[in-house]
Each structure stands twice: as C-alpha cells, then as structure tokens.
C-alpha cells in the first residue's frame, strides 16, 4: 500500500538561501531510498509551502525517516528554518489517474 506524506511549512525570515541548499540535498537523498516514488513542492500565495512525498510502503518511509542526513536536516528545520510546520502520513486506499491522449502523442511537424 502506497504511503503519502503531506508536509506543510512556513519559512522563517532570512533563511531562504541556506534552506534551498539543504532542500536540494534532501531531494537528492530521497530519490536514493529504495521504495521512493516521487515528491513535489508547492508554495501558496500566502507563503505556505506544501511538499507531497510518495513511497511504495511504510518500510521505505521508515528508511527515509531514520536516514542520518535527513535527521540532521529535520533538526535544522525545527531550530532554524521553519516558523511553523505540520505533516500527515497517509495510506492510500484507492486512486485513479488519467492523461489525455492528445498530450502524449507526437505533434505533426
């Protein structure tokens, strides 16, 4: 059963450049975790940031949670980067996706 984590946060003032470097590194590391599927981040107009992370199973999520560099980054988040944060870990009980055939076919020259 796929696991989805929804991480919501707001950055503290003046930390954007330092945070960006750490976030890039965490993206690289997450991709190396066996069972990782994907992640994407979005920033709302009011400054709230949302990251959605997908793993194949709970074991993959657990491997990510205890990764030493990720643990250090989480500590930095709590102490330096975020003015607020929350997360939810969810089991996917169903899903569906669809893609228009016109977006995946070759376009005539």
MORAWO-V8787 format. One record per residue. N is the residue number from 1. PHI is phi in degrees with one decimal (999 if undefined). PSI is psi in radians with two decimals (none if undefined). D_FIRST is the distance of its C-alpha to the first C-alpha in Angstrom with 1 decimal. Layout:
n,phi,psi,d_first
N,PHI,PSI,D_FIRST
N,PHI,PSI,D_FIRST
This chain:
n,phi,psi,d_first
1,999,2.24,0.0
2,-67.9,2.52,3.8
3,-112.4,2.33,6.6
4,-121.9,2.27,9.9
5,-109.8,2.28,13.2
6,-111.3,1.96,16.3
7,-110.2,2.10,19.4
8,-114.5,2.38,22.7
9,-154.5,2.87,26.1
10,-129.9,2.33,29.8
11,-79.2,2.50,31.8
12,-70.6,2.79,35.0
13,-68.5,2.45,38.2
14,79.9,0.21,39.3
15,-112.4,0.03,36.2
16,-53.9,-0.84,34.9
17,-67.3,-0.76,36.2
18,-66.2,-0.74,35.0
19,-61.2,-0.74,31.6
20,-57.7,-0.74,31.2
21,-64.1,-0.77,31.8
22,-66.5,-0.73,29.3
23,-62.0,-0.73,26.7
24,-60.2,-0.78,27.4
25,-63.4,-0.72,27.0
26,-64.6,-0.63,23.7
27,-62.0,-0.76,22.4
28,-61.9,-0.82,23.8
29,-65.5,-0.73,22.2
30,-58.5,-0.70,18.7
31,-62.9,-0.38,18.8
32,-86.5,-0.20,19.7
33,-73.9,2.15,16.8
34,-58.2,2.25,14.9
35,97.5,-0.12,11.3
36,-66.9,2.43,12.8
37,-109.4,-1.01,12.3
38,-167.5,2.93,14.9
39,-154.6,2.61,16.9
40,-145.0,2.56,19.7
41,-121.3,2.57,22.3
42,-136.9,2.60,24.7
43,-122.4,2.19,27.8
44,-79.0,2.86,29.2
45,-57.4,-0.54,32.9
46,-85.6,0.08,33.4
47,96.6,-0.16,32.0
48,-68.7,2.42,28.6
49,-109.6,2.43,26.1
50,-129.7,2.26,22.3
51,-120.6,2.28,19.8
52,-111.9,2.14,16.3
53,-121.3,2.32,14.1
54,-116.3,2.33,10.8
55,-126.5,2.66,9.0
56,-64.0,-0.57,6.7
57,-160.8,3.07,5.7
58,-67.6,-0.53,8.1
59,-64.2,-0.70,10.7
60,-65.5,-0.75,11.3
61,-59.4,-0.78,11.7
62,-62.0,-0.71,14.0
63,-59.8,-0.69,15.9
64,-68.8,-0.74,16.6
65,-60.0,-0.61,17.7
66,-99.8,0.01,20.2
67,-57.5,2.25,21.5
68,-55.5,-0.78,25.3
69,-68.2,-0.64,26.1
70,-65.6,-0.69,23.3
71,-62.1,-0.71,24.5
72,-66.2,-0.71,28.0
73,-63.8,-0.68,27.0
74,-62.0,-0.72,25.4
75,-61.3,-0.74,28.8
76,-61.1,-0.69,30.7
77,-58.6,-0.82,28.6
78,-66.6,-0.69,29.6
79,-92.8,-0.41,33.2
80,-132.3,-0.75,34.1
81,-84.6,-0.70,31.9
82,-104.6,2.39,30.6
83,-87.4,-0.38,32.7
84,-159.6,2.71,29.6
85,-160.7,2.75,25.8
86,-155.3,2.77,22.8
87,-146.6,2.72,19.0
88,-131.9,2.38,16.0
89,-111.8,2.18,12.6
90,-127.5,2.49,10.1
91,-92.3,2.29,6.6
92,-79.9,2.11,6.4
93,-101.3,-0.10,7.4
94,-176.1,2.88,9.3
95,-175.2,2.91,11.1
96,-157.5,2.55,14.2
97,-139.2,2.79,16.4
98,-152.4,2.51,20.0
99,-136.9,2.32,22.6
100,-61.4,2.36,26.3
101,-64.5,-0.51,28.0
102,-68.3,-0.42,30.9
103,-83.8,-0.31,29.1
104,-106.0,-0.08,27.9
105,-89.1,2.81,31.2
106,-69.1,2.47,34.2
107,-91.4,2.40,36.8
108,-64.4,2.54,40.4
109,-80.9,none,42.8
